Amino acid sequence: MWEPTVVNLARAYRKLKIYHEAISCYERALTLSNRSLSTYAGLAYTYHLQDNFSAAITYYHKALWPKPDDQFCTEMLSLALVDEGRHGIDPKIEFE
């Protein structure tokens, strides 16, 4: 019930470029409903805007899981992969 309200607040923060608050709201929304494509997509896009391509890619994949043919997420995932390739992988990420 409250998830759409929290997502709208996250979008407002994202548009104001207050990304840390936007991410916090999206994460809160995921605790209320972890099946929302728009929440995962919004979180992915916010990370993408911050040039955190690894996190963006992870969340674009999560957004595409329930709806693999979502045009926005598919296109943005492709862009994130290209961006990551151009900028390199975050050295703080540990691979197992």
matplotlib code that plots the C-alpha trace (Angstrom):
import matplotlib.pyplot as plt

x = [0.0, 2.8, 5.3, 4.0, 4.3, 7.8, 8.8, 7.3, 9.3, 12.4, 11.7, 11.4, 14.8, 16.3, 15.0, 16.4, 19.8, 19.7, 20.8, 21.6, 18.1, 16.6, 18.5, 17.4, 13.7, 14.0, 15.6, 12.8, 10.2, 11.8, 11.2, 7.5, 7.3, 10.2, 8.2, 8.0, 9.8, 9.6, 11.3, 14.2, 14.4, 14.4, 17.1, 19.2, 18.7, 19.8, 23.0, 23.5, 23.3, 26.0, 28.3, 28.0, 27.6, 28.0, 25.1, 23.1, 23.6, 22.7, 19.4, 18.5, 18.8, 16.5, 14.0, 14.1, 13.6, 9.8, 9.4, 12.3, 10.9, 10.8, 12.1, 13.5, 15.4, 16.7, 18.0, 19.4, 21.1, 22.8, 24.0, 25.2, 27.3, 28.8, 29.5, 31.1, 33.3, 34.4, 35.1, 36.3, 35.0, 35.0, 38.2, 36.4, 34.4, 35.8, 35.3, 35.1]
y = [0.0, 2.5, 1.2, 3.5, 6.6, 5.7, 5.2, 8.5, 10.2, 8.4, 9.7, 13.2, 12.9, 11.5, 14.4, 16.8, 14.9, 14.0, 10.5, 9.1, 9.9, 8.4, 5.2, 5.1, 5.4, 2.8, 0.4, 1.1, 0.5, -2.9, -3.9, -3.1, -5.0, -6.8, -7.5, -4.1, -3.7, 0.1, 0.1, -2.0, 0.1, 3.3, 2.1, 0.9, 4.2, 6.2, 4.1, 4.6, 8.4, 8.2, 6.2, 3.1, 0.8, -2.5, -1.7, -0.4, -3.6, -5.7, -3.9, -3.7, -7.5, -7.7, -5.5, -7.6, -10.9, -10.5, -8.9, -9.7, -7.7, -4.4, -1.9, 0.8, -1.7, -3.6, -0.5, 0.9, -2.4, -2.3, 1.3, 0.4, -2.5, -0.2, 2.5, 0.0, -1.2, 2.4, 3.3, 0.0, -2.1, -0.6, -1.8, -2.1, -5.1, -8.4, -11.4, -14.9]
z = [0.0, 0.9, -1.7, -4.6, -2.3, -1.3, -4.9, -5.9, -3.1, -4.5, -8.0, -6.6, -4.9, -8.0, -10.1, -7.6, -7.9, -4.2, -5.1, -1.6, -0.4, -3.6, -3.1, 0.5, -0.5, -3.3, -0.8, 1.7, -1.1, -1.8, 1.9, 1.3, -2.0, -3.7, -6.9, -8.4, -11.7, -11.4, -8.0, -9.3, -12.5, -10.6, -8.3, -11.3, -13.0, -9.9, -9.6, -13.4, -13.0, -10.3, -12.7, -10.4, -13.3, -11.5, -9.1, -12.0, -14.0, -11.0, -10.5, -14.3, -14.2, -11.2, -13.0, -16.1, -14.2, -13.9, -17.4, -19.7, -22.6, -20.7, -23.3, -20.9, -18.7, -21.7, -23.4, -20.1, -19.3, -22.7, -22.0, -18.5, -20.0, -22.6, -20.0, -17.6, -20.5, -21.3, -17.7, -16.3, -13.5, -10.0, -8.3, -5.0, -6.2, -5.2, -7.5, -6.1]

ax = plt.figure().add_subplot(projection="3d")
ax.plot(x, y, z, "-o")
ax.set_aspect("equal")
plt.show()
